[in-house]
């Protein structure tokens, strides 16, 4: 077999590094040819670096030690250095299926001389581990920043092309990060006497045990310094104000996390109403240090100077919806469309849907602030399109929606189970289904399963009884009409113990995928609200759009759709693509309803709902001025951070660094068949448009932090999860800085600061910490 990698093979590798887990185009549309100049080097691999950290050597200079990996088949960072080097060369054959990529450390890292000496040895060990798993790096090349499990250039991701009526064109989607007039904040104090931009941390000077007093002190601080924060308190509405207690054993300080969204008041008829400003947010971290609430971090992007006149409607709601329809030439009314030069065959327009109002906000379009009603419609093929109509001028704009994408008495007892997988690559086995509703013959819920899937049918209940994949947090809908019913029906007599089993055959992959969806969404919600430290009850709200399993309209993809509040998963897909030289590459992707992927997507939903404004309803009979800001379609968090924390939750929940183990079913090497891993050396590149690539640096930081002996699994969750989900950071560097602050002790010290600084540097992120100060306890 030839050792010269073919263009087809390189294209297959290109596909592997581009696969997105959420809000992404269909995988089959993402392949692109790879230029010959990036062919991987076939030179012999370098020897294992001599500076690899042995298993028993502690990282005392960085403040900690690393545990061994718990993942079968993935060497620990230290143990990987003891593995033999991989064989040189790559082989591929279009006829033989997909060969997995070789990979090595990402180029472009800081020069070794600029790094901490022990960090160099740590990086050498990581490189050795990566090479042992993925293969050697390419020689004499500085590679672009791409996901760390492969090192090959790809063309920009291709999206499905919209099919529009003649003369209809789409606008560019507004990007809040580029809006003019922003006041941007990025101030992190790593000590009570740490001065940043001539500013010191703010002592709020109230009782830290009184949450209302702390909240009011925050508002007073913002109102007193609008030039510092961008706007006053009147232009902000609170989304999150949560206290996260510290870990007493670690002497960790407790924290308040405050998240605000920018709003603006306008007039509608005879009353006031509010809209949210797209991209406008302010996030604050308050640490309880020496018994005082100290404002340590402020991050955000706010837009002062938006005139309220843009919020005065010039049209009725009905007129605005008509303008949205007209923007896409909707609907087809008959022969007059053909006479106007917009002829559309009836069958071609059959998937076209009219605009439906999904949100209202203030946004910047064509360099102007506008109050807009936002509608979701579709093109001629049913692909979603967003239409925004300026309520003041009536101007309409349209863009692709592909970038969007959160008992009485004792009777019979039983056990509710469904056959699914315990791991991504595990066999299909019975799984206990918790918090599942049990229905009687009339369709009434007469019992709910406990955490072990057990339930008791009341003595007076009338059967037959039914369980289906519908419970406390979600309902699963199978989008493949050829699958069997996702339910089990049974009779139960008093005193009898029965087992109700969904998917009794057990070998049906699609049925198992649906069971997985219910089981692992439930597990993720419960983990987030316990070990994950997210006490806010909104993450437990039931998915409005449910879960949609076994979709065939997307391939090799999974995503959370905030417009419908649904999780979406694809059935197994066979992808065949022809490269420029005529070779055909075949890739087989498994059903995306697998544990690690479900947990990733479930976290996206948690991020989304935490960012929403939840305001009390007005008294009966009064107009609701906030009715337009109750459900919005974008979170605050940077998309790269969003991908990174979704991976982190999935890794910590399973205590496994691999996302999508066994995803590529025809990979030549079973050790290279996954999507991403926390054992990566990805360098953060803020200019990389792929959020998965940016987030991979945060993912890698998070997993290595988990491996530190003085951190461990549960404390890593406490440091990473509430800090990120409540704080909604605007970049990977600021997310890491928030985690550094999260470990601050109640005396204002950073015992893990040096360790985290080194781990951040390993991923190309600089965290500048002040020197240890004798005044750290100055507030006593």
N, C-alpha and C positions, 0 to 999 in steps of 0.2 A: 504494500500500500504506500502511495506517495507521501512523503513528508512535507511537500510543498502545500501550504494551506490554500485551498481554492477560494475563489470569490464567493462561491455559495457558502462555504464554511464561515468566511469572514462575515457574511451577511447574517448568518445564524447567530454568530457571537454578538453582532450589533443588536439584534433583537433582544438577546438575553439582558444586555445592560440597560435597555430602555424600558423594560416592562414596568408599568406603574401599578400600584395597588389600589389607587383610588382616583376618581375624578380624571380619568385618562382616556385617550382614544382607544379604540379596539386594537388589540395587539397585532392583528394581522395587517393593519394599515401602517405599522411603524417601521417596517423593514426598509432599509436603504442600502444601496451598494456601498462598499468600503474601499477607498482608494488603495492602490497597491503600496503606496509609500508607508502605510501603517501596518504592514504585515508583521506579525510577531517575529522576534529574533529566534533563530534556531540554534544559536550558540549554546554551548554547554552552560548549565546554570552555575552560579557562583557557589562556593562552599558555604556551609552554614556559618553565619557570622560568629567569630570567636567570643564576642561580648554578650552572648545570649544569657539572660538571667536564669540561673539554676532554680529548681523548684523550691529549695529550702532557703534561698537568699531573700531577706526582707528588703523592701524598698525604704530603708530608714531615711535616706536623704530626701525622699519625696513624701515621707510621712506615713508609709504603709506598706503592706505586702499584698500580693495577689493570690487568690485561691485558684485551684485548678478548675478547669471547665467541667461542667456536669453533663455535657452533651456527648453522647456516643458518636464516635466518628469525627469529632471536631477536637483536635488537640488543644490542651491548655496553652496559654502563651509561653509558659516556661517549658512544658513537656515537648512542645513542638520543636524546640531547638535540638532535641535528641533524635528526631526522626531523620531517616536518610533523605538526601536531596532527591527531588523528582527527576525523572528521565527527561532528557532534552527532546525538543521537537514536538510537533503536533501532527495528528493524522485526521483526515476527514474523508468522507465519501457520501455523495448525495444518495447513492443507492443503500448505504448502510445506516442512514438515519442521521441524527444530530450528534455532533461531537461537542463536548463541553469546552469552554474556554480555559486557556491558561491565564493566570493573573499573578500579579506581584504587587509590591508596594507602590502607592501612588507617587509619581514624581512631583516635583514642585514644592517639596517640604522645605522648611528653613534649613540653612546650612548647619552641618553637625556642630561646627564650632560655636554656633549661636545657641545651642541647646544645653540644657542641664546635663552634666556628664552621665548621671544615671538614666536620664531620659533617653540618651543615646543608646544605652544598653537595652532599655525597655523596648525602644523602637526596633533594635536589632532582633530582639526575641520575637516581636510581633511580625517582623518581616519573615523570620524563619518559619513561624507558624503559618503565615499566609502562603508561603511558597510550598510548605509541606502539604497544605490542603489544595491550593489552587495551581501551583506550577511556578516556574521561574519568571522573573520580570524581564521585560524587553531591555536589550543592551543599548547603550549609547543613544537613548532617546529621552526627551522630556515630554511626557504624555499630557494630554489635556485632562482636566478634572472631570472624571466620569465615575459612576458608581464603583465601589471598591472591589466588588467580586469579579470584575473583568477589566481589562485595560485596552479597549479598542474604541476607535473613533466611530461615531455614527452621525448620520445626517440629522438635521432638526426633526423632531417628532412630527409625523404627519397626522393630520386630523381628517376625519371624514369630511368630504366636500359637500357643501350645502347645494341643494337643487332648488333654485328660486325661479319665480316667474320672470319672463323677459323684462329687462329694464330695472329689476330690483337688485340692489347691492347692499351689503352689510357694512356697518361702521365698525371701528375699532372699539373693543370693550374698554370702558373707563378703568384706569388703574390708579387707585387712591394713593399709592406710594409715589406717584409722579405729579400729583395735583399741585398747582402753584399756590403760594401763600401759606404754606404749612409752617407751624412752629413745632420743631421736633425736640423731644426731650430724651436724653439717654444719660441719666445721672445715677451712678451706683457708688455708695459710700461703704467701704469695707472696714470701717471703724468709727467710733463715736467722735473721733477728732480728725477724720479723713476729709480733707477739703477737696472739692471737685468744682471746677469753674468758679472759684471764689465763693463757693457755697459749702456750708457745713450741714451735717444731718440736722433735722429739725426735731427738737424736743416738743412734743405735743402737750406736755404738762397737764395731763389729766389722769384719772384713775385707769390703769390698763385693764382692770377687770370689768370695767363698765363699757361694753361695746358701743352703746349709743353715744357715750361721751367721746370715745375715740373717733367715731364716725363724724360727729359734729365738729370736732377739732380739725379733722381733715378738711372738711368743707370751709371752715374759717381760714385755714392756711391757704387754700386755693383762692378764696375770695380776696384775701389780703394781698396776694401777689399774682394778679392776672398776667402781668408781663413775664413772669417766671414760668407759668404753666400754660399760657397761650390764650385761655379764656377764663371767665369767672365761673363760679359754681352754678349760676343760673343757666348756663349753656351746657351743663353736664347732667346726666342721669345715671344713677348707680345700677350696675348689672350684678356685681358680686361684692359683698363685704363679708368675708369669712375669717374666722379665727382658727388657726391650725396650731394645736398645742405642741410644745417641744417634747422631745424624748428625754425624760429625766435622767436615764442612765448615761446618755451622751452629753448631758448638761446643755442640750439644745434650747435656744430661746424660742418662745412662742412667737407666732407671726400673725398679723392681720394682713389680708390681701384685699385691696380695693381696686375694682375695675369700673371705670366710667365710660359711657359712650357719649359723644357730642350730639346735642340736639339743638333745635331752633324753634322758637315759638312764632306762629303766624296767625292770621285771621281768616276764618272761613265762615261766611255768613255773619251771624251776630256773635259768634263765639271764638275762643282761642283753640288752637290745636297745635300739635308738635310733630316734627319730622326729625329723623335721625340723619346726621351728616355722614356720608360714606367715608370710611377711612379715619374718622375722628375718634380718638380714644385716649384715655389716660389711665395708666396702671401704677399703683403705689404699693410698696412693701413697707410695713411698719413692724419693727422688731421690739420685743419687750426686753430691754437691757437694764439690769440693775433696778428692776421695778418701775421703769419709765418707758412709755411708748415713744419710740424714736423712728421718725420717717427716714429710712435708709436708702430708698431707691424710688425714682420716678422715671417712667418711660412712656412715651406716647407721641402722637402726631395730632395736632389740633389746628383748626382753621378759624382765626378771628376775622371779623369784618364781613361776614355773610349778611347781606341786607335782607330784612324780612319781606320786602315787597315781592320777591320771587315766589313767595308762598301764597300769594293772593290768587285764587283760581279764576281763570278766565272762561272756563267751560264746565259743563256738568259732567258727572261721572259717565253718563251714557255717551256724551260727545267725545270724551277722552278715549273711551273704549273703541268707538268708531274710528278715531284717528289712528289708534294702534292697529286696527284691522286694515285700514287703508294703506298703512306703511308697507304691508306685505301683499297688497292687492287682495284682501280677504273680504268677504268670501266670494267664491265663484257664483255669480248670479245668473249667468245665462249667455245668450249670443252676443249681448252688448260688449262682453269682455273681449270676444274675438274681434268685434268691429273696432275696438280700441287698440288692437295690436297685442293683446295679452291672452291669446288663445291657449287654453290648457285642456288636455284630454281629461275626461271625467276620471278614468282609471289612474291617471298620473296624479290627480289632486286628491285621491281617496284617503291618503294618510295625512293630509293637511288639516290642522286643527286651529280653531279660532283662538284669539288671545284671551287668557284668563289672568285676572289681577292677582299678583302674588306678593307685592311689597310696594311701599311708598317711602321715598327718601329724598334727601338733597344730595346731589352729586355734581361733579364737574364734567361737562360734555362740551367739546369744541371750545375749550378754554373759558367756559362760563359756568358759574354756579346756577343750577337749575333744580327746582322742586319737580320731581317726576313721579308719575304712577308707572310701576314696572309690571309688565305683562309677560307671561310665557305663552308662546305659540309654537308653530313648527313650520318647517319648509315642506316642499311637495313630497318628500320621502318620509316625513314624520320626525326628522331630526330636530331637536328643540332649538328654538330661537327666542331671544329676549327682545322685547320692544319697550322702550321708555318714551313716555310722552310728557313734555313740559306742560305743566298745568296752567302756566301763566301765558305762554305764547302759542301753545298748541303744536309746536314742532315735535316731530317723532323721529326716533333713532332706533336702529336695530343692530344686534350683534349676536354672534353664536353663543349658545348656552353651554358649550362644551367646556368652558373654563370654570363653571360652577361645580361644581361638584368638587345629617347629624340620629253550728250543727246541733242538731237535737238528738241526743242519745247516741249509743254506739251501735253500729251495724256491721256490714261486711267491711273488711279491710283489704287493701290492695297495694300493689306496687306498679307505678307507671314508668315504662321504659320505652326507649326507641333505639333501634340499632344504628350506630354511627361509629365514629373513630375517636379514640382517646388521644391520639397524636396525629400529626399530618400524614405519616406513613404507616400508621397502625392498621391492624385488621378491623373489619366491621364487627363490632361487638355490642351487647346491650349496654345502654347508658341510662342511668336513673334520671328522670326528667323532673326537675324541681319547679315549684310555683306554677304548676300546670292546672288549668281549670278542668273539673270533672262535671259533665252535664248529665241531667236525667232525661227521660223520654220527652219532656216538654221543652227541652232546650235551656232549662234553668241551671245555673251553677250551684251544685249541691256539695262540693268539696274542692279543696285546693291541695295539691301535693306539697309535702314538706321538702326540706333541702335534700332528703334522701329519696325523693320520689314516692313516698308513702302517703296514703290517704285512707279515710274512713267514710264509707257511704252511710248516711243516716238511716235508721230503721224504717222510717216511713217514706223513704224515697222510692220512686217507681222507675224501674228499668224498662228497656235496656239502657245502659249507661254508655257514655262516649267520652273519650279523650281525643283531643287533636292538638296540633302544635300551636296552641293559643294559650297564653298565660299572662302573668303579671306585667311583663316588660315588652313582649312582642308577640306577633302572630306571623307564622310563616306561610307564604303563598307559593305553591309550586307553579312556575310559569310554563312547565312542559306538560301539555295536556295528555301526553301518552303515559305519564306516570300514574301509579296507583294512588288511592286516597291517603292523605296524611292524617289518619285517625285510626282508632281501635274501638270497636263496640263490643260490649260484654254484658252478661247478666251476673248479678251477685246476690247471694242469699245471706241473711243475718248469720254471723259467726263464721262465714266462709272467708278464706284468704285467697285472693286471685292476683294474677299478674296481667296487666293490660299492656300489650306490646305493639308499638307502631313500627311498621316495616318488619313483619315477622320473618319474611324470606331472608332478609339480612344481607344478600349479596348485591342488591340493586344500588348502584353508585349514586344515582340521583336521589333516591329515597334517603340514603344515608347522609347525603349532603344537606337535605332539608332538616333532618334530625340534628345534625351538627350546628346548623344555623340557630336553632332554638336553644340548644344546650350551651353553646359557647357565648352567645350574646348574654344569656342569663348569668353565666359565670363571670363575664367581664363586668357587668353592672354591679354584681355583689362584691367583686374584688375591689373595684374602684371605691365603693362606699365603705370598705373595711380597711384592708391593708393599704390600698391606694390613697386613703386619707381624704377622699372627696365627700364631705358631709352634706353638701348642698343637695336637697331632695330632687331637684329637677332632672338629674341624670337617671332617676328611677321612673320618670314619666314614660308611659308606653309609647313606642314608636307609632306615630300617626299613620304612616304609610306601610308599616310592617316590614317584613323581610321578603324579598323576592328571589327565590332559589331557582337554579337551573335555567337562567336566561340564555337564550340562543341569539339574541340580537346584539350582544356584545361577546367578544371572544377573549379568553385568557385575561379577564378583568374582574375587578370588584370595586365597588365605590359606594360611598354614602351620598345620597342626593338630598341636599337641604331644602329644595323646593317642595319635595313631597314627604320629607322626613322618613326616608326609607333606606334600608340596606339592600344592595343588589349584588348578586353573585351569578357567575356564568358556569354553564355546564362544560364538560370536557370538550376540548376543541382540537381539531387537527388543522394545522396551519401550513399551507404550501405556498411558497413564494419563489418566483423566478428572478434570478439575479441578472445583471447586465450581460454576462457572458453565456446566458442561457441555461445555467444549471438550476435545478429545482431543489430547494431545501424544504424538508418536511419536519415540522415540530409538533409534538403532542403535549398539550398543556392540560393538567388535571383540572377537575372541578374546583373552582376557587372557594367553595364553601368548606374550607378546612380550618382547623382550630386557630392556627397562628394568624391567618388572614382575617378571619371573623373578628378576632380580638383587636386586630389593627383597625379595621373599619368601625368597630364599636366605639373605639376611642375617639375617632373623628366625630362621631355623634355627640359624645360627651363634651368635647371642645366646643361644638356648635351651640349646644343648649346653654352652656355656662355663659357664653358671650351674649345671650339674648337679654333684652330688657324685660323684666317681669314686673308690671306695675299693678297696683290695686285697682279694682273696678270702681267706677264712680258710684255715688249713691243712686238709688233707683230714681229714674225720671230725669237724671242729669246727663248731658252729653259727655262722652268720653274723649277728653283732649288727647289721650295717648293711644287711641285705637290703631293708629298707623305705625306704631313702633313696637308692636308686641311680637312680631315674628319676622325676622330679617334673614337674608340668604347668605350673609357672609360673616365669619367670625372675625375677631380682632387679630388673632395669632397669625404670624408669618407662615406661609404655606410650607416652608422647609422645616420650621419648628413643629408644625402640625404633623408632618410625616414622621419626624424624628420621635416625637412623644408617642405616636401611635405604635411605632416599632418598639419603643421602650416598654410600654405597658404590656404588649404581647410577649416580649422577652421575659420581663419580670414575673408575669403571671404564670408562665410555664417554666421559669428558671432555665431558659434555653435561648442562646443567642441567634438561632437560625429562624428566619421568616420564610415560609414556603418550602420547607424541607420536602424533597421529592416532587417538586412542582413540574419539572420537565421530565416527562415519563420516558422519553427516548434518549436521555442524556447518556453518552457513552460511559461516563464515570459517575457512579451513584454519589460520590462525594462532591460533585459539582452540579447538582441538579436543583439548587435552591434559588431563591430570589435575592435575598440580602442576608447579611450576618452582622452581628455586633462586633465580631472579631475582624474589624477592618482598620485600615490606615488612611481613610479618606481625609483629604485636606479640604477644609471649608473654603468655598469660592462663592462670594456673595453675588458674582455676576453669572453664575451658572443658572440658566432658566429652569432647570429641572428641579423641582422641590424635593424629589426623592434623593437626588445627589447631595443637595445642601443638607437635608435632614440626616443623611447617613453619617455625617461628622458628629452630630448630636447623639445619634444612636450609639456610635462607637464610644463616645465619651461616657454615656450612661452605662453601657455594659461593663466597661473597665472599672468604673466607680463601684458597680455592684460587686466586682471581683476583689476589691480591696478588703483585706481581712478586718480592718476596723470599721468597715461600712456594712457589708453583707447585704442580704436580700431585702429584709424588711426595712432597714434604715435607708437603703437606696431608694426604695419606693417612697418613703416619707420625704426624702430630699428632692426627688425628681418630679413626682406626679402632681401633688397639689400645687407646688411652686409653679409648675409650667401651665397646668390647666386653669388655675385661678389667675395667674399673672398674665397669660396670653402674650408672651414676648414677641417682639417685632423683628427679631433676627436670632440666628443660632448663637452668636457671641453673647447677646443679652440674656438668652435662656441659660447659658452656662454661668453667667454672672449671678443670675438669680439663685441658681443651685449653690454657688459658693456662699451667698448670703444666707441661704436656708440653713447652712450648717453652723452659723454663728451661735456662740454660747450665750447664756443669759448674762455673762460678764462682758460681752462684746468682743470675744476672742474668736479666731478662726483656726481651730486645730486641724482642719482638713484643707486649709487654704493652699498650702504649698503643694499638696498632693493633687488637688483639682487644677491648680495652675499648670502643673506638669502634664496632666492628662489632656487639658485643653490645648496646650502647645503641640501635643502629639497630633492633633487634628487641625493645626494651623490657626488656632484661636489664641490671641494674647489676652491674658487677664493681668492687669497691673495692680498688684497688691502693695499697700503701704508697708514700710518696715514696722516690726513690732514696736508698739508704743508703750512707754511706762505709764501713760495717761489713759490706758484702756478702761480703767475703772473710775474715771474722773467724775462720773455721774452718781457715784454712791452718796 
